[in-house]
């Protein structure tokens, strides 16, 4: 059992630098892809704007008050 443990320890000790190198390469590729994604020039998306045009008559008219309420003005 000790022989198997020492053999596995030797194998994994040799594999560690390779795994570290692979992790570093993947991290560098990830950073490069993110940098490329941020630097891509995208066309500006048009903003939908709705203009509301009110007729002139609606702006000048005072609100209509029913006669029952008009008679009550000032009688609190």
C-alpha positions in Angstrom: 0.0 0.0 0.0 2.9 2.4 0.8 4.3 1.6 -2.6 1.1 2.6 -4.3 0.8 5.7 -2.3 4.3 6.8 -3.1 3.7 6.1 -6.8 0.6 8.1 -6.9 2.3 10.9 -5.0 5.1 11.0 -7.6 2.6 11.0 -10.5 0.5 13.8 -9.0 3.6 15.8 -8.1 4.7 15.7 -11.7 1.2 16.6 -12.9 0.8 19.7 -10.7 3.0 22.1 -12.8 1.1 21.0 -15.9 -2.2 21.7 -14.3 -1.0 25.0 -13.1 0.2 25.9 -16.6 -3.1 24.9 -18.1 -5.0 27.0 -15.5 -2.8 30.0 -16.3 -3.4 29.6 -20.0 -7.1 29.4 -19.6 -7.1 32.5 -17.4 -5.1 34.4 -20.0 -7.5 33.3 -22.7 -10.5 34.4 -20.6 -9.0 37.8 -20.0 -8.2 38.2 -23.8 -11.7 37.2 -24.7 -13.2 39.7 -22.2 -10.9 42.5 -23.5 -11.9 41.7 -27.1 -15.6 41.7 -26.1 -15.2 45.1 -24.4 -13.3 46.7 -27.3 -15.7 45.7 -30.1 -17.4 48.8 -31.6 -21.1 48.3 -31.6 -23.5 50.5 -33.6 -25.5 52.7 -31.3 -29.0 51.4 -30.9 -31.7 53.9 -31.8 -33.7 55.1 -28.9 -37.5 55.0 -29.4 -38.9 58.4 -28.7 -42.6 59.2 -28.8 -43.6 62.8 -29.2 -47.0 63.7 -27.8 -48.7 66.6 -29.5 -51.6 68.2 -27.7 -54.1 70.2 -29.6 -54.1 73.9 -28.7 -57.7 73.8 -27.6 -56.9 71.3 -24.9 -54.2 73.5 -23.4 -56.4 76.6 -23.2 -59.6 75.2 -21.8 -60.3 75.4 -18.1 -61.7 72.2 -16.5 -65.5 72.1 -16.6 -67.1 72.2 -13.2 -70.6 70.9 -12.8 -73.1 73.6 -11.7 -73.8 71.8 -8.4 -70.1 72.1 -7.5 -69.8 75.6 -8.9 -72.5 76.8 -6.5 -70.6 75.3 -3.6 -67.4 77.3 -4.2 -66.5 79.4 -1.2 -69.0 77.7 1.1 -66.7 75.5 3.2 
